[in-house]
Amino acid sequence: MLRKSILVLMIVVGVAAIGSLFISPLHYSRHNIKSCFDDAGGLRAGAAVRIAGVDVGTVRSVRANPQNKNCPAEVEMALATTYEIKIPKDSIAETNTAGPLGEVYVNIDTMQTSGAPIENYGYLKSKPSKTTLSLGDQLKAADALLRLVRAFKEGEKEVPKGTGAPFRP
């Protein structure tokens, strides 16, 4: 009796899983789009793709194309939402960083667009990313600034105050 119950349960779960495969595509909007960047800036497969701060997909692949001067770094993105999404052809893709230590992601800017929706595997234009200093570069800059402040403070100690002598470089 127990074996029959387990067998029936497995069949029901299997039928439900197969049924969900046929039903779920009706509720999702799926698009694959590409973009070319001069510098992918540390972007990796699996990174988020966002429109107006909302995650709408992931980066499928980032490929270097050094032989193609028009597309040195090709990025393929898979967009999947539970609602219909139409991205205008004249939208612009750019890479951004989520804070100083955050991951790199792709932002699709649709604010100044008016074109027809992009077709599957179509290319979006890109613009240069807002470069942010790496953590190492930020620490070097902070160290240099601290050294300058210390040197300034030590220089103050050497000048006698109240002598009335004008400062001459």
Secondary structure, DSSP 4 states (H G I P E B T S, - for coil): -HHHHHHHHHHHHHHHHHHHHHHGGGG-EEEEEEEEES--TT--TT-EEEETTEEEEEEEEEEE-TT-TT-SEEEEEEEEESS----BTT-EEEEEESSSSSPEEEEEE-TT--SPBPPTT-EEEE--------HHHHHHHHHHHHHHHHHHHHHHHHSPTT--PPP--
